[in-house]
Amino acid sequence: MLDQEAIEALLAFGLIAALLAALLERIVLVIPSYVLFVAMGQMLVDSLADYPLLLVSASIGSTIGSFVWYGLGRYWGDDRSRRQVNRLQKWLPLLNTERYDQLSSKFSQNAGSILFIAQTIPGVRVFVSLPAGVKRVPLKIYSQSVFFGSSVWNGSLILMGALLNTIDMELIPLLLMGISIILVGRFALLTRFRYRAG
């Protein structure tokens, strides 16, 4: 994993670096998204006007980067993708054949919703593109769902980073409570979605 100094050096180049970092986060799996986007918010948001440009830049980068896994899924097909997942699961525990099969089976039901929600789940947000490519989810649905889902995830983390710059240290427990409420709400939404979809 890259250390804080490496992330700061990368982000010193502004919006283009943010786009490239978000793109790389989807491909090389070195920088966890929750570290990268919080750092972006801390280092690149000086005023409210900076936030929308950074959010769009990071979300475009995330979407473009996701097309690597999507393209591999289309190119490899189901059998070869399963073999690759089986081979890679030793090093990437979030990517396993069980999760791959589970995601693959859901795409015929509502690909757009699955892709959107998956963008808010660390690890899954990267690998969901592989079965999406195998299932040949239409590019319009794929790109829109990934872009808007990434915008929710990236935007939340970038905003958190920006807020950390301005927050009074005494308010941190309140911030943590707010984050907990968001996580519980997200878990409830995912649980509801899982029972409706499955």
C-alpha atoms as one frame of an Amber mdcrd trajectory, in Angstrom:
protein
   0.000   0.000   0.000   1.187   3.524  -0.752   2.004   5.685   2.228   0.594
   9.141   2.947   3.596  10.922   1.394   3.167   9.066  -1.913  -0.540   9.917
  -2.014   0.220  13.576  -1.254   2.831  13.685  -4.034   0.381  12.173  -6.497
  -2.405  14.563  -5.550  -0.146  17.624  -5.722  -0.971  17.780  -9.435  -4.654
  18.605  -8.890  -7.694  17.424 -10.851  -5.790  15.497 -13.518  -3.909  13.616
 -10.802  -7.216  12.961  -9.020  -8.655  11.494 -12.209  -5.565   9.331 -12.765
  -5.427   8.213  -9.122  -9.099   7.213  -9.208  -8.490   5.359 -12.469  -5.480
   3.521 -11.036  -7.339   2.687  -7.819  -9.679   0.572  -9.964  -6.908  -1.270
 -11.776  -3.864  -1.905  -9.583  -5.582  -2.273  -6.183  -2.756  -0.604  -4.296
  -4.557   2.355  -2.761  -7.795   1.625  -0.891 -10.521   3.979  -2.079 -11.418
   5.078   1.437  -7.838   6.298   1.934  -7.449   7.854  -1.504 -10.680   9.853
  -1.611 -10.437  11.130   1.965  -6.894  12.304   1.134  -8.239  13.999  -1.996
 -10.791  15.877   0.074  -8.187  16.943   2.609  -5.653  18.127   0.053  -7.682
  19.374  -2.899 -10.800  20.992  -1.439 -10.003  24.493  -0.238 -13.446  25.948
  -0.865 -16.947  24.762  -1.687 -16.305  25.495  -5.379 -13.527  22.865  -5.484
 -15.796  20.015  -4.421 -17.955  19.515  -7.568 -14.965  19.603  -9.935 -13.017
  17.142  -7.822 -16.035  14.859  -7.498 -16.634  14.784 -11.263 -12.931  14.276
 -11.971 -12.629  11.390  -9.507 -15.864   9.769 -10.699 -14.793   9.951 -14.338
 -11.470   8.351 -13.368 -13.269   5.607 -11.420 -15.580   4.903 -14.340 -12.782
   4.773 -16.918 -10.710   2.514 -14.660 -13.618   0.126 -14.166 -13.682  -0.540
 -17.906 -10.432  -2.520 -17.594 -12.143  -5.240 -15.530 -15.298  -4.963 -17.643
 -13.242  -5.417 -20.828 -11.407  -8.409 -19.376 -14.744 -10.018 -18.521 -16.024
  -9.503 -22.069 -12.788 -10.784 -23.578 -12.289 -13.792 -21.289 -15.889 -14.973
 -21.078 -17.313 -16.916 -18.170 -15.053 -19.986 -18.030 -11.764 -18.130 -18.275
 -12.963 -15.404 -15.870 -13.852 -18.073 -13.299 -10.393 -19.628 -13.692  -8.742
 -16.223 -13.214 -10.879 -15.486 -10.150  -9.963 -18.885  -8.722  -6.280 -18.140
  -9.319  -6.414 -14.589  -7.896  -8.443 -15.354  -4.758  -5.248 -16.418  -2.956
  -4.034 -12.802  -3.035  -7.359 -10.964  -3.148  -9.706 -12.476  -0.560 -12.607
 -10.223  -1.574 -12.496 -11.783  -5.021 -13.550 -15.401  -4.813 -15.502 -17.786
  -6.990 -18.484 -17.766  -4.644 -18.815 -13.965  -4.827 -18.167 -14.043  -8.574
 -20.977 -16.601  -9.087 -23.296 -14.642  -6.803 -22.728 -11.404  -8.713 -22.997
 -13.131 -12.091 -26.353 -14.655 -11.239 -27.832 -11.282 -10.278 -27.047  -9.381
 -13.488 -29.986 -10.798 -15.416 -32.376  -9.342 -12.828 -31.345  -5.699 -12.516
 -27.825  -4.917 -13.656 -28.094  -1.148 -13.179 -29.103  -1.351  -9.517 -26.516
  -3.999  -8.739 -23.743  -1.969 -10.351 -24.872   1.240  -8.617 -25.021  -0.315
  -5.141 -21.785  -2.266  -5.651 -19.893   1.008  -6.147 -20.441   1.770  -2.455
 -18.922  -1.502  -1.205 -15.128  -1.569  -0.851 -13.529  -4.364  -2.873 -16.777
  -5.368  -4.537 -16.847  -2.011  -6.343 -13.776  -3.065  -8.294 -14.566  -6.697
  -9.044 -18.242  -6.311  -9.953 -17.065  -5.117 -13.363 -15.654  -8.533 -14.289
 -18.988 -10.417 -14.225 -20.674  -7.341 -15.726 -18.360  -7.711 -18.708 -18.951
 -11.454 -18.905 -22.719 -10.863 -18.916 -22.241  -8.088 -21.499 -24.215  -5.504
 -19.551 -25.038  -2.772 -22.099 -22.399  -0.031 -22.061 -24.920   2.746 -21.416
 -26.349   1.022 -18.329 -22.890  -0.002 -17.174 -21.238   3.401 -17.498 -24.161
   5.349 -15.989 -24.525   2.998 -13.024 -20.807   2.951 -12.317 -20.457   6.731
 -12.691 -23.376   7.612 -10.400 -22.591   4.880  -7.855 -18.947   5.985  -7.811
 -20.089   9.573  -7.368 -21.966   8.601  -4.196 -18.981   6.694  -2.779 -16.271
   9.097  -3.921 -18.316  12.157  -2.989 -18.951  10.939   0.554 -15.283  10.236
   1.161 -14.047  13.435  -0.502 -16.516  15.432   1.588 -15.339  13.633   4.721
 -11.749  14.585   3.908 -12.724  18.198   3.276 -14.629  18.315   6.565 -11.659
  16.933   8.461  -9.761  20.077   7.457 -12.332  22.354   9.033 -13.622  20.344
  11.944 -13.007  21.278  15.531 -11.368  18.296  17.222 -14.127  18.294  19.837
 -16.654  17.498  17.098 -14.979  14.260  16.011 -17.293  12.058  18.141 -20.264
  13.733  16.425 -18.686  13.087  13.016 -18.106   9.435  13.934 -21.728   9.123
  15.027 -22.830  10.545  11.658 -20.615   8.084   9.808 -22.059   5.250  11.901
 -25.594   6.291  11.002 -24.663   6.316   7.306 -23.074   2.871   7.552 -26.061
   1.394   9.400 -28.399   2.911   6.806 -26.296   1.499   3.989 -26.262  -1.930
   5.634 -30.059  -1.819   6.007 -30.436  -0.841   2.351 -28.115  -3.632   1.205
 -29.883  -6.191   3.382 -33.248  -5.117   2.009 -31.876  -5.256  -1.551 -30.403
  -8.717  -0.956 -33.700 -10.140   0.292 -35.685  -8.549  -2.552 -33.177  -9.665
  -5.210 -32.548 -13.151  -3.845
